Amino acid sequence: MTRRIIIVGGGVAGTMVANRLAKSMENEVYNGELEIVLIGDTGKHIYQPGFLFMAFNEGFLEQFAREEKYLLHPKVNFVMDAARHIDVDRKRVITGKQSFDYDFLVIATGSYPDMESVPGLAAGGHTFYTPEGAERLRYEMLNFQGGTLLVTIDVPHKCPVAPLEFIFMADDYYREAGIRNKVQLKYTYPIGRVHSLEPVAKWAVKEFEKRGIEYETFFNLEKVDPEKRIAYNMDGSEHPYDLLIAIPAHRGARVIQDSGLGDEDGFIPTDRYSLKMEGQDCVYVIGDATDLPVSKAGSTAHYEADVVVRNLISELKGLPATHRYNGKAFCFIETGLNEATYITFNYKQPPQPVPPSEMLHWFKLSYNEMYWLSARGIL
Amino acid sequence: MSEVNITKTIDARGSYCPGPLMELVKAIKRGQIGDVYELLSSDNGSAKDVPEWVNKMGHELVYCREDGDFWRIAVKKTK
């Protein structure tokens, strides 16, 4: 009898799980004992860290996108159709056209930046967290002749170091353009320091002071007046801007909300070690879709994929799922257009940034290409 | 002492990035006035960071106490 594993979501997490599982259980997949189905709503797989580079005219979407069907192992059944409903009681996923029963389910539906999360933000602000947003922002950045560039950050959001990378790259960008003296760069953060990680915050403040980047802490965006170009903080203070770049609160996928599986933001209650959905023995949750207090980042999904695949293999072989996720994440941090650093941490070990270097910047640029090996389950 | 009615407990133990306070900020922003959120944090910095944020943003600190090797901090959304 064929057992079926359904993976919903064709991003980093879903694609890695599908490919690693297919490679690890090639015999079972080829002799028909195991079917791996990946349900994704788009045929394009996009490497999202590329958006940051697009905003600075350092690349175009085509170079950060591949056809999902060519990334997948040939025995992964790719269904290009949006999942409409996930019924964990009946162990079934319903798409626009079909219905699939499963033995095990992996939910990898990700998250999306919600520009509607704050009144006036969609009309008054820009974001580089979506391909369309990065394209529009590229145009604004190229044509910005001076004034206040304000960065606001809401929670939760993907890739918590990207806003810092953005402001440092903006500093380099306008210096190279020769108009840095006309551009006031202002970075804000919701809590009492400029990044949630204290070592990163300490390092970033030194850089801000060295580069003349203004910063404001305890900034929680409550509304935006697009006409007057004013951003309002939760404490009532007003912050005028000429160009507003927001990292808005993210939400879980619509299908999670529609299926009643998530919390108020659409994130799924997940066991932090086993990565199983709370109360569901046959459902794993991975990547941004979880409600775990870890970074919503590609590296998190990557390390989680290792655990989920090994546990799925164990369970398919009749063994208990004993592998545990330890909260590991690894993030490169671009500190300008020519240097980078990195941090790594887990549930027990806090991060410590290393001094930025040109070599780490080139390693990051190389990883932008090597990513495709990771997605294929090779690296 | 009257019992506090907790709307939701947020287990942010072991969280470095985005970190316990950011988890609390998320809940407060989404919550209703009068909701009480209890944060569990294994980061000693939370005992200082959270009351500071609550004070600055005008919400109410209900309690902040150690419970074994972690902190229990409850915050009421007031506006």
Interface residues (C-beta under 8 A of the other chain):
Chain A: D154 V155 P156 H157 P160 P190 I191 G192 S196 L197 E198 F218 N220 M234 D235 A249 E264 D265 R272 P293 V294 S295 G327 A329 I343 F345 Y347 K348 P350 P351
Chain B: I10 D11 A12 G14 S15 Y16 C17 P18 G19 P20 L21 M22 E23 V25 K26 K29 R30 G45 D49 E52 W53 K56 M57 G58
